[in-house]
Amino acid sequence: MSVDHPDWMHAQLNDHRAVADAMQDLLPGVRSVGELLIEAYQGTGILYTFGNGGSAADAQHLTGEIIGHYKRDRRPLPAVTLSTDPTTMTCIANDYSYDDVFSRQVRALARPGDVVAAFTTSGRSANIVAALRAAKEKGATTVLFGGGDGGPSKEFADVALLVPSSTTPRIQEMHTFMLHAISEMVDAWADEDEEYA
């Protein structure tokens, strides 16, 4: 349907609603990721996030909510987005390969007790697959925010939150919902006066 068609925006909104309605089955997984993060923060864990393009923005969004806060004034929690350091990114891409820009950072930083979260709409980007594989090798817990069948990235995910859609905008919209729900859980736990359950 052309963007000039008067029903185009209605069709987009209806598609969004249909995907949102289909998210019910993912809610237990979303809760489990919130619980994984809380468990990591009960120890000395750090959250590492990454993605390409719009997914890099989603990864940075989650990190911002965790270090800053979502709704509550609470202590900051440790999180790092691996796509936000252009010097490191371009160094690795230039000296090695763009396929290695996240995995090399994961190998340097991630440890058992950490959570490594990838954002991707297809799950097929070589740098995403390599980073999740590296995280598993380092003993970190891996989370995939994906879509469709998860692609090859799913193989290396301890928890795969796969939006039931193959449309990039719908997947990214649901990623935002999920990262907000997880942020709410972590916020409530970190606020000593609130319970997340």
Buried (B, 14 or more C-beta within 10 A) or exposed (E): EEEEEEEEEEEBEEBBEEBBEBBEEBEEBBBBBBBBBBBBBEEEBBBBBBBBBBBBBBBBBBBBBBBEBBEBEBEEBBBBBBBBBEEBBEEBBEEEBBBBBBBBBBBEBBEEBBBBBBBBBBBBBEBBBBBBBBBBEBEBBBBBBBBBEBBBBBBBBBBBBBBBBEBBBBBBBBBBBBBBBBBBBBBBBBBEEEEBE
